[in-house]
Amino acid sequence: MLNSLMVMFSVLPLLLFCSLFLLSPAEPAAVDDTYTLPYEYFINCGSKSRVPFGIRNFTRDRNLGPFSCKGSKPVRDTKSSAYTHLLYQTARIFRHPWPYKLRISRSGTYLVRLHFFAFSSSSVILADAVFNVTAKAESADADASAPWFLLLSKFKMKNSNEPPVVKEFLLRIGAGEFVIYFVPSGISCLAFVNAIEVFLAPTGFIPDNAVRINSSGIKGNYSGLLSKLLQKIYRINVGGPNVTEKTDTLMRHWIADDQFLLLPGSAENKRISYDQLKFERGANGSTKYIAPEDVYGTAKELNPNFSNITWRFKVGENARYFVRAHFCDFISPSLSYPGLNLCINEKICEWISPNEVVNQLTAPFYADFVVASGKTGNIDITVGPHINGTSETAFLNGLEIMQLMENSYSSFVPPKPRKMILVIIAGSLGLAFAFIIMAVVMVRLVCMKEDRDTTPRLPSLALLVYGSGNDMSTGRTAGLSLCLELRIPFAEIQQATQDFDSKCFVGEGGFGKVYEGTLRGEKVAVKRKEPGHKQGLAEFQTELMVLSQARHRNLVSLIGYCDEKSEMILVYEFMEKGNLKDNLYDKDGCSKQNGLT
């Protein structure tokens, strides 16, 4: 057994040495050296004014979504602190799924950042919000049936004391329209956002190919990165302080590395004057937009008493991550430096030689990898001398880790536009009205034919209206023999409405006044003809004739009528929830999305 172990350890260095040359790091694509940070889009959500933040002005969001109706409204921090930036003192809240729609003029890789801060508001508790965020590029060359990207699922701030949270994504967007939906969950019925950034990254910012390292330590090539959604997990300034949006060229936030070191004494912080940095234009070098001077001008160098420096980052299990390591050799005295080993999860090492990559000192460069995390949920990054046991050193300037959101698709279906809903409602009501008119005409024609064939001619309208006593009542219903079973005595209706007491009055229409009553143990609506109203006997007869024969769950039911003592009264079932208009529209005239449910 001991001999076996000795053989294994004697062979291990040889295997590790061979793996160094099995595959070389994929060369990054050439980064556009004419790029400048765009001015769109930097959005101050829920605000009426422009706010400077970082190196850009964030403009108000008024024209970037349908924000005129209920369902979305701006809110303001009512207990703002002097330390809270203006950008985080306003927000826009959503009670229904609501979009931001951004016009994209140029295809490419875009950075998307969403800012959240649950400040105190007198009208809403932002910390209670639970919601999803989905996005989709609707361009001319995009597949209309393509699913939505799920950027955030069941997102929630921890509490109202949590500092601002910024979620950052990288994705490919074609020219056209980019839509971001905030979708409240059924738990809180609330979503919010403080600020949004969507802007074009430099050409070549993310390569399409990179060295792939799986959880077993096997290397290969990964292609298709440009088609993936990436979410930033870590952005580390190694050997230096935090870098904020005020000094980073793309308004990124970098944090110091000390908390991730496995052995804090294994490295020493180093720095260089920024004017000594030599940014190379080309496929192998870096630019200030890949990482700022604050990152390349600082580093951690190996302590001679240790064999390596290792950082450990907690990530999700069995997921893939895009890892970018930043280097700038201002440590070595000359180009004779043999380079260093960059090892990932102690399984695969890459030989990193500044001389081979940029062929000069103080010139920034970087290396990209796609790494599988495995079951441990850790990514360990280690740097050490290329040749073990020598006095050579090792260093690192920066690290970025982004998760490949490979299955982050949403089944979300956007609600139909309000105009389309109104068109559908108007069309449906129009068809229903046309159907009722046709039914009335047909019934009238049938009744007129039957009257001509089987009965004497009815009294004239003048006689029906101005006749006296019981004859008038008899004449009024001469053509309505089929409805006699619906006839209700006037005294019974008086009792049901407390003699038409004003306390029972509920409304007034073209026919007359409407009263609420209780008839035979059932709530009813009593419509009574009043002098001076336009509708008269003909309308009374038509409505009675049609509704006495029509029965449908979407039509109010006629219970009976009364034509005693010159009265024209119709009795319907009482509708508790009001009329159709109040259910379709709110008091501001805006369509209710749930008005018909």
C-alpha positions in Angstrom: 0.0 0.0 0.0 2.8 2.4 0.9 4.6 1.6 -2.4 1.4 2.4 -4.3 1.0 5.8 -2.6 4.7 6.6 -3.4 4.2 5.8 -7.0 1.0 7.9 -7.2 2.7 10.9 -5.7 5.8 10.5 -7.9 3.6 10.4 -11.1 1.3 13.3 -10.0 3.7 16.1 -10.8 4.3 14.7 -14.2 0.6 14.5 -14.9 0.1 18.0 -13.7 3.0 19.2 -15.8 1.5 17.6 -18.9 -1.9 19.1 -18.3 -0.3 22.6 -18.4 0.3 22.1 -22.1 -2.7 20.1 -23.1 -4.7 23.2 -24.0 -3.7 26.8 -24.0 -6.2 29.5 -22.9 -8.5 30.6 -25.6 -7.5 34.0 -27.0 -9.9 36.7 -26.1 -11.6 38.6 -29.0 -10.1 42.0 -29.8 -11.9 44.6 -27.8 -13.1 47.8 -29.6 -10.6 50.5 -28.6 -12.9 53.3 -30.0 -15.7 52.5 -27.5 -17.1 55.1 -25.1 -19.7 54.5 -22.4 -23.1 55.3 -24.0 -25.7 57.7 -22.5 -28.6 55.3 -22.8 -30.2 53.8 -20.8 -29.7 55.0 -17.2 -33.2 55.3 -15.6 -34.2 56.8 -12.3 -37.4 55.0 -11.6 -40.4 56.8 -10.2 -38.6 60.1 -10.2 -39.6 63.4 -11.9 -36.0 64.6 -12.2 -32.6 63.7 -13.4 -30.1 62.4 -10.9 -26.3 62.1 -11.3 -24.9 58.7 -10.2 -21.4 57.4 -10.9 -20.3 58.9 -14.2 -23.7 59.2 -15.8 -27.0 61.1 -15.3 -30.0 58.9 -14.6 -33.1 60.3 -16.3 -36.8 59.9 -15.2 -38.8 57.0 -16.5 -41.9 58.7 -17.6 -41.8 57.9 -21.3 -40.5 54.3 -21.0 -43.7 52.5 -20.1 -47.5 52.8 -19.8 -47.5 54.6 -16.5 -50.6 56.7 -16.8 -53.1 54.2 -15.3 -53.4 52.3 -12.0 -51.2 49.3 -11.5 -47.9 51.3 -11.4 -47.1 54.4 -9.4 -44.0 56.3 -8.1 -43.2 56.3 -4.4 -40.7 58.3 -2.4 -38.6 57.7 0.7 -40.4 59.4 3.6 -37.5 58.9 6.1 -34.5 59.4 3.9 -31.1 59.6 5.5 -28.4 62.1 4.5 -26.3 59.0 3.5 -28.9 57.6 1.1 -28.1 58.6 -2.5 -30.9 60.4 -4.4 -31.1 57.4 -6.8 -32.4 55.2 -3.9 -34.9 57.7 -2.5 -37.5 57.0 -5.2 -38.9 53.8 -6.8 -41.7 52.7 -9.0 -44.0 50.0 -7.6 -46.2 47.6 -9.6 -49.4 45.8 -8.5 -49.8 43.9 -11.8 -47.2 42.7 -14.4 -45.8 45.9 -15.9 -43.1 46.5 -18.6 -40.3 48.9 -19.3 -39.9 49.1 -23.1 -36.5 50.3 -24.4 -35.7 51.0 -28.1 -32.4 49.3 -29.0 -30.6 50.8 -32.1 -27.6 48.5 -32.3 -27.2 44.8 -31.8 -24.5 43.5 -29.4 -23.8 42.4 -25.8 -25.5 44.6 -23.3 -25.0 45.1 -19.6 -28.3 45.2 -17.7 -28.4 46.3 -14.0 -31.4 46.5 -11.7 -31.1 48.5 -8.5 -33.2 47.7 -5.4 -33.5 49.5 -2.1 -36.4 48.9 0.3 -36.7 52.4 1.8 -39.4 53.5 4.2 -42.6 54.8 2.6 -45.9 55.9 4.1 -47.9 54.2 1.4 -46.2 50.8 0.9 -43.7 48.4 2.6 -41.2 47.7 -0.1 -39.5 45.0 2.0 -42.7 42.9 1.7 -42.4 42.7 -2.1 -41.8 39.3 -3.7 -41.6 39.2 -7.5 -40.1 37.9 -10.7 -38.3 39.9 -13.4 -38.4 38.6 -17.0 -36.9 40.1 -20.2 -37.0 39.6 -23.9 -35.5 41.2 -27.0 -38.2 41.7 -29.6 -36.1 42.5 -32.7 -36.8 41.9 -36.4 -34.4 39.0 -36.5 -35.5 37.4 -33.2 -37.7 34.4 -33.0 -41.2 35.6 -31.9 -41.8 32.3 -30.1 -38.6 32.4 -28.2 -39.1 32.2 -24.4 -38.6 35.0 -22.0 -35.4 35.1 -19.9 -36.1 34.8 -16.2 -33.7 37.3 -14.7 -34.9 37.1 -11.1 -37.2 34.5 -9.5 -39.1 35.3 -6.3 -36.8 38.1 -5.5 -37.1 39.7 -2.1 -35.1 42.1 -0.1 -34.0 40.7 3.3 -35.4 43.7 5.3 -35.7 47.5 5.2 -32.2 47.9 6.7 -30.5 46.1 3.9 -28.2 48.3 1.8 -28.9 48.7 -1.9 -28.8 45.6 -4.0 -27.6 45.7 -7.7 -28.3 42.7 -9.9 -26.2 42.7 -13.1 -26.6 40.6 -16.2 -24.9 40.3 -19.6 -26.8 39.2 -22.6 -27.1 39.5 -26.4 -29.8 42.0 -27.6 -30.7 42.6 -31.2 -31.8 45.9 -32.7 -35.5 46.5 -31.9 -37.3 46.6 -28.6 -36.0 45.3 -25.3 -38.8 44.6 -22.8 -38.3 44.1 -19.0 -41.4 42.9 -17.0 -41.8 43.2 -13.3 -44.2 40.5 -12.2 -45.6 40.6 -8.6 -46.1 37.2 -7.0 -49.4 36.1 -5.5 -47.8 36.3 -2.1 -47.3 40.1 -2.0 -49.0 41.4 -5.1 -46.1 44.0 -5.2 -43.0 44.6 -7.2 -40.6 47.6 -7.3 -37.4 48.9 -8.8 -35.3 52.0 -8.0 -33.1 52.2 -11.1 -32.3 50.4 -14.3 -29.3 50.4 -16.5 -29.2 48.9 -20.1 -26.3 49.9 -22.2 -24.1 48.4 -25.0 -20.8 46.8 -23.9 -17.6 47.1 -26.0 -17.3 44.8 -28.9 -15.4 41.7 -27.8 -16.2 42.3 -24.2 -17.3 38.7 -23.8 -15.7 36.0 -26.1 -17.7 33.3 -27.8 -15.2 30.6 -26.9 -13.2 29.9 -23.7 -11.3 27.0 -22.0 -13.9 24.6 -20.4 -13.0 22.9 -17.1 -15.6 20.4 -15.9 -16.2 19.2 -12.3 -13.9 16.2 -12.9 -11.0 18.4 -14.0 -11.2 17.5 -17.7 -10.4 20.4 -20.1 -11.9 21.2 -23.4 -13.3 24.1 -25.4 -16.6 25.9 -24.6 -18.3 27.7 -27.5 -21.5 29.7 -27.7 -20.9 32.1 -24.7 -22.4 35.0 -26.7 -25.8 33.3 -26.8 -25.9 32.8 -23.0 -27.4 34.9 -20.3 -24.7 35.7 -17.7 -25.3 36.9 -14.1 -22.5 38.6 -12.1 -21.8 36.7 -8.9 -18.4 38.2 -7.8 -16.2 41.0 -9.0 -13.0 41.2 -7.0 -10.2 43.8 -6.8 -7.2 41.7 -5.7 -4.7 43.5 -3.5 -6.7 46.8 -3.5 -9.7 48.6 -2.0 -13.3 48.6 -3.2 -13.8 50.2 -6.5 -17.1 52.1 -7.0 -19.2 53.3 -9.9 -17.5 56.7 -9.5 -14.2 55.5 -10.8 -14.9 52.3 -12.8 -15.1 52.9 -16.6 -18.4 50.9 -16.9 -19.7 51.9 -13.5 -19.1 48.5 -12.0 -18.5 47.8 -8.3 -15.4 45.7 -7.3 -14.9 44.5 -3.7 -11.6 43.8 -1.9 -10.4 40.2 -1.9 -9.3 39.7 1.7 -12.4 37.9 2.9 -12.0 35.2 0.4 -8.4 34.2 1.2 -8.0 30.8 2.7 -4.6 31.8 4.3 -4.6 35.5 5.0 -0.8 35.6 5.5 0.0 33.9 2.2 0.1 37.2 0.2 1.1 40.8 0.3 -0.6 43.8 -1.3 1.2 45.6 -4.1 0.5 48.6 -6.1 1.9 50.7 -9.0 1.4 54.3 -10.2 -1.4 54.2 -12.7 0.5 56.2 -15.3 2.9 53.3 -15.6 0.2 51.0 -16.9 0.5 50.1 -20.6 -2.9 49.1 -22.0 -2.4 47.0 -25.1 -4.8 47.3 -28.1 -5.3 43.8 -29.5 -6.6 40.3 -28.9 -4.4 39.5 -26.0 -4.2 42.7 -24.1 -6.7 44.5 -22.0 -8.4 48.0 -22.1 -9.7 50.2 -19.3 -13.2 49.0 -20.1 -12.2 45.4 -19.4 -11.1 46.5 -16.0 -10.1 49.9 -14.7 -6.7 51.2 -13.6 -7.7 50.7 -9.9 -7.8 46.9 -10.6 -4.7 46.6 -12.8 -2.7 49.0 -10.6 -3.0 46.8 -7.5 -2.2 43.1 -6.9 -1.5 40.4 -4.3 2.0 38.8 -4.5 2.9 35.5 -3.0 4.6 35.5 0.4 7.9 33.7 0.0 7.1 31.6 3.1 4.1 30.0 1.3 3.8 27.9 -1.8 0.7 29.5 -3.3 -2.2 31.9 -2.7 -5.8 30.5 -2.8 -9.1 32.2 -2.8 -12.4 30.3 -2.2 -15.8 31.5 -3.6 -19.1 30.0 -2.6 -21.3 29.4 -5.6 -24.3 27.2 -6.6 -23.8 23.5 -6.9 -23.6 21.7 -10.3 -23.6 25.0 -12.3 -21.3 26.5 -14.8 -19.5 29.8 -14.4 -17.6 32.2 -16.6 -14.3 33.1 -14.8 -12.1 35.9 -15.8 -8.7 36.4 -14.2 -6.9 39.8 -14.6 -3.1 40.1 -14.6 -0.6 43.0 -14.9 3.1 42.1 -14.2 4.6 45.0 -12.3 6.0 42.5 -9.9 8.9 41.0 -12.0 12.1 42.9 -12.5 12.4 41.7 -16.1 10.8 39.8 -18.9 12.9 36.7 -17.9 10.1 35.9 -15.4 9.0 32.3 -16.3 5.3 33.0 -15.5 3.0 31.4 -12.9 0.4 28.6 -12.6 -3.3 29.5 -12.3 -5.1 26.5 -10.9 -8.9 26.1 -10.6 -10.3 23.8 -8.0 -6.9 22.2 -7.6 -7.5 20.0 -10.6 -6.5 22.0 -13.7 -3.6 24.4 -14.0 -2.8 26.9 -16.8 0.6 28.4 -17.4 0.2 32.1 -17.5 3.2 33.9 -19.0 3.1 37.7 -19.3 6.1 37.5 -21.7 4.1 35.1 -24.0 0.9 37.1 -23.9 1.9 40.8 -24.0 5.7 40.7 -24.2 6.2 43.6 -21.9 6.0 44.5 -18.2 3.1 46.6 -16.7 0.8 45.6 -19.6 -2.6 44.4 -18.4 -4.1 41.2 -19.9 -6.7 38.6 -18.8 -7.6 34.9 -19.3 -11.1 33.4 -19.6 -12.5 30.0 -18.5 -15.8 28.3 -18.2 -15.8 26.3 -14.9 -18.2 23.7 -13.5 -18.7 23.9 -9.8 -19.6 20.3 -9.0 -21.3 19.2 -5.8 -19.1 21.2 -3.5 -20.5 24.5 -4.5 -17.1 26.1 -4.3 -14.7 27.6 -6.9 -11.1 27.7 -5.7 -8.6 29.9 -7.5 -4.9 29.3 -6.8 -1.8 31.0 -8.1 1.7 29.7 -7.5 5.2 29.7 -9.1 5.4 27.9 -12.5 8.3 25.8 -11.2 7.8 24.4 -7.7 10.6 24.8 -5.3 12.1 27.9 -6.9 12.3 31.4 -5.6 10.0 32.7 -8.3 6.8 34.5 -7.3 3.1 34.6 -8.3 0.5 37.3 -8.4 -3.1 38.2 -9.3 -4.8 41.5 -9.9 -8.5 40.8 -10.3 -11.2 38.2 -10.6 -14.7 38.1 -12.1 -17.2 35.2 -11.7 -20.5 35.1 -13.6 -23.0 32.3 -13.7 -24.2 30.9 -17.0 -28.0 31.0 -16.7 -28.4 28.1 -19.1 -32.0 27.1 -18.1 -33.3 30.4 -17.0 -36.4 30.6 -19.1 -39.8 31.8 -18.1 -43.3 30.6 -19.0 -44.4 34.2 -18.5 -47.0 35.4 -21.0 -47.4 39.2 -21.1 -50.9 40.5 -20.5 -52.7 41.8 -23.6 -52.3 45.6 -24.2 -55.0 47.7 -22.8 -56.1 48.9 -26.2 -56.6 45.4 -27.4 -58.7 44.6 -24.3 -60.9 47.6 -25.0 -61.3 46.5 -28.6 -62.3 43.0 -27.6 -64.8 44.3 -25.0 -66.3 46.8 -27.4 -66.5 44.2 -30.1 -68.2 41.7 -27.8 -70.7 44.3 -26.5 -71.4 45.3 -30.1 -72.1 41.7 -31.1 -74.3 41.2 -28.1 -76.3 44.4 -28.8 -76.7 43.4 -32.4 -78.0 40.0 -31.4 -80.5 41.5 -29.0 -81.8 43.9 -31.7 -82.2 41.0 -34.1 -84.1 39.0 -31.5 -86.4 41.9 -30.7 -87.2 42.5 -34.4 -87.9 38.8 -35.0 -90.2 38.5 -32.0 -92.0 41.7 -33.1 -92.5 40.3 -36.6 -93.8 37.0 -35.3 -96.2 38.7 -32.9 -97.5 41.1 -35.6 -98.1 38.1 -37.9 -100.0 36.2 -35.2 -102.1 39.3 -34.4 -103.1 39.8 -38.0 -104.0 36.1 -38.4 -105.8 35.3 -35.2 -106.9 38.3 -33.3 -108.9 41.5 -33.9 -106.8 44.7 -34.3 -105.5 46.0 -31.0 -106.7 49.4 -29.7 -104.7 52.4 -30.9 -101.7 53.6 -29.0 -103.7 56.7 -28.0 -106.4 54.5 -26.5 -103.8 52.3 -24.7 -102.2 55.3 -23.2 -105.1 57.6 -22.4 -107.8 55.0 -21.7 -109.4 54.9 -18.2 -109.9 52.4 -15.4 -109.5 48.7 -15.8 -110.1 48.9 -19.5 -106.8 50.7 -19.9 -105.0 47.9 -18.0 -106.7 45.3 -20.2 -105.9 47.1 -23.4 -102.3 47.6 -22.5 -101.6 43.9 -22.2 -103.9 42.7 -25.0 -101.0 41.6 -27.0 -99.1 40.1 -24.0 -101.3 37.1 -23.1 -98.2 34.9 -22.8 -96.9 37.1 -20.0 -99.9 37.1 -17.7 -98.3 34.7 -15.2 -95.6 37.4 -14.6 -98.2 40.0 -13.6 -97.7 41.3 -10.0 -100.4 43.4 -8.1 -99.5 47.0 -7.6 -100.2 46.7 -3.9 -97.6 44.0 -3.5 -95.0 46.2 -5.3 -95.8 49.1 -3.0 -95.2 46.9 0.0 -91.9 45.6 -1.4 -90.6 49.1 -1.9 -92.2 50.6 1.3 -94.4 52.7 -1.0 -91.4 53.7 -3.2 -89.6 55.2 -0.2 -86.6 57.4 -1.1 -84.4 55.2 1.1 -85.0 52.4 -1.4 -84.0 54.6 -4.4 -80.9 53.3 -6.2 -80.8 55.1 -9.5 -82.5 56.6 -12.6 -82.4 55.8 -16.3 -84.2 56.6 -19.5 -87.3 54.7 -18.5 -87.7 56.0 -15.0 -86.5 55.5 -11.4 -85.2 52.3 -10.0 -85.9 51.1 -6.4 -84.5 48.3 -4.3 -87.1 46.1 -2.6 -87.9 42.7 -1.2 -90.6 40.7 -3.0 -91.7 37.3 -1.8 -88.4 36.9 0.2 -86.2 37.9 -2.8 -84.2 41.0 -3.4 -85.5 42.8 -6.5 -84.9 45.9 -8.5 -88.2 47.8 -9.4 -88.1 50.1 -12.4 -91.1 52.5 -12.5 -92.1 54.7 -15.4 -92.1 58.4 -14.4 -93.8 61.2 -16.3 -91.5 63.2 -18.5 -89.1 60.3 -19.4 -88.6 59.5 -23.0 -89.4 55.8 -23.1 -93.1 54.8 -23.1 -95.6 52.1 -23.8 -93.9 50.7 -26.9 -90.6 50.3 -25.1 -92.4 48.8 -22.1 -94.2 46.2 -24.2 -91.0 45.3 -26.2 -88.8 44.9 -23.0 -91.5 42.8 -21.4 -92.0 40.6 -24.4 -88.3 39.9 -25.0 -87.1 39.5 -21.4 -90.0 37.3 -20.5 -88.8 34.7 -23.1 -85.0 35.2 -22.7 -83.1 33.3 -20.1 -79.3 33.4 -19.9 -76.7 33.5 -17.1 -75.3 36.7 -18.4 -78.7 38.5 -18.7 -80.5 40.0 -15.8 -83.7 38.0 -15.2 -87.2 39.6 -15.4 -89.3 38.6 -12.4 -92.6 40.3 -13.3 -94.5 43.5 -14.3 -97.4 45.7 -13.2 -99.7 47.8 -15.4 -102.5 48.6 -12.9 -103.7 52.2 -12.4 -101.8 53.6 -15.4 -98.6 52.2 -14.0 -95.8 50.8 -16.1 -93.5 48.8 -13.7 -90.9 46.2 -14.4 -89.4 44.0 -11.7 -85.9 42.4 -12.1 -83.5 40.4 -10.0 -81.3 42.7 -8.0 -77.6 42.8 -9.1 -75.4 43.2 -6.0 -72.2 44.2 -7.8 -73.4 47.2 -9.7 -73.4 47.8 -13.4 -71.1 46.6 -16.2 -69.3 49.9 -16.6 -68.2 50.0 -13.0 -66.8 46.5 -13.3 -64.9 47.2 -16.5 -63.4 50.6 -15.6 -62.1 52.3 -12.5 -63.0 55.8 -11.4 -60.1 57.3 -13.6 -61.5 55.7 -16.7 -58.8 53.1 -16.9 -59.6 49.5 -17.8 -59.4 47.0 -15.0 -57.4 43.9 -16.0 -59.4 41.7 -13.6 -62.7 43.5 -14.3 -64.4 40.4 -15.8 -63.2 37.8 -13.3 
